[in-house]
Amino acid sequence: MDITNLLLDYRITSHCDLGCDLCFRNPRIQDSSLPSALNVIERMHRMGFRRIGFTGGEPTSRADYINLIEYAKQMGFMTYLSTVGHRFIMDHERLNPVLDWVGMPIDGIDKRVNSDIRSDKMSNQHRVIKNILTWLPNNNNLINIKLTTVVSQSNVNLLADIVSWVDALPCKIQAWRFYQFCPLGVGKEKRDKLEINTGVFINKMEVLKKQYPNIPISWATFDERDKANVVMEPNFDIIIPDGENYTLLGNMLTDFPDKIINAIFGNNEIMRKCENNRFWLDEREFTA
């Protein structure tokens, strides 16, 4: 993996009012100004980065989030947006020409499972996904769709039902990542209720893949996801999630490019995990 194919996750905001128990955002970090954010995106491009993911918090809660995506695409980036999808349809006209991928969660197809794994405010998330995947085929969609599912005790025996439900919708997806429940952060409070054994998780995934060979299903255990993302905070600090901690690598705005590049690419384990965690991007790569 080199600098051109590393997807760097840019947390453009820490704001989100959905209260998900799986969230690892740092609510104490203030959003940057739009000029500062655009400056950093341009600096990333000069350094050689070519893939950027816009995350949060909930990134669409930032009023100028599309301006950031538009600027990144203008610079030549592959663009990815991680969102719950509440604004996706209303913003689709502007996003369609500049967004290469959107990632959205679906953990269940009923309110109980969604509330168990996420929060009460996310109880109707399956309806959000249904509305989007029903609306897109008639609206000239150019954006690759990736779904994400957190697998826990709450939904481990319902995975086939979830996949079958999505497969019946008219818009076909390009990637679907299943993640083993992570009992860290706030998730520790739900450990007894939601934690799932790694062996059970892998077995369920292998069975699901055989059952639905034509759906782009892939998965990652908690260990495979740990240290598998390079993240830039709203204040431009570059971090690697490491268990319950973060390893600070530098600051994209203030540090010299050589320091940043060496800090990111000098750890072979992190690079291997990042590459394995994002292999699905190369299966449906955009054309600049």
C-alpha positions, 0 to 999 in steps of 0.5 A: 500500500502506498500513499495514493491508495490509502483511504484517509478518514477525515472526521469533519465534525464531532457533532451527532445527536443520535446517541449510538453506543458504538460511537468513538467520536471525540465530542470535545474537538471543535470543527475547523473553519471551511477555509482551513479544511479546504486548505488541508485537503489541498495540502493532502493532495500535494503530499500525494493522497488520492483517497479521502473519506468524510466521516464524523460524528455525523458528517452531514450535520456540518452545513458545508459538508458537500462543499468539502466533498466537491473541493476534494473531487475537484482536486482529484480525490476518490471520495467516500462518505460515511453517514446514516443516510438521513440527508442522502436523498435530499442532497443526492443531486449535488452529491451524485457527480462528486461522490464515489462511495457512500457507506450506510449502516443497517444492523436489523430490519426491526426497531428492537435490533436497531435500538439494541445495537445503536440507539432508540433514535436509530430504531427506524434505520432499516426504513431509511435504507429501504427508502434510499435503495428504492428511490435510487434506481429511478434517479440516475445514481452514479454513487457506489453503495456500501452497507455496514452491519455490526454483528452481535448477539442481538442480530447474529441469528437474523443475518440471513433475513437482513440480507434477503430483505436488502436483496429484494430491494431494487437497487443493488449494492457494491459492497457490504461489510460485516463487523464483529461487535466491539466491546470498547468505549461505551460499548463496554456497557453492553458487553454482556448483552451484545458481545459475540465470540470471534469463532462464532462470528467467522462461522456465521459469516462463512455460512452467509457468504455461501448462502448469498454468493452473488452479494458482495459480502465481506467481514472483519473481526474486532482484531482485524479492524483494530489499528486498521484506519488512519483518521484525521480529527476535526483539528487535523490531528492524525491518529490510529485507533488502538484498542481504547486508545489512540496513537497520535501520528502528527498534525496534517496542518502543522507538521512537515509532510515527511514527518506525516508520511513516515509516521503513517507508512512506517508501520508495516502492521498498520499498513497491512491492516489498512489494506485488508480493511479497505480491499473492497475499494479496489473492486469498484474503483472510480475513474478520475 
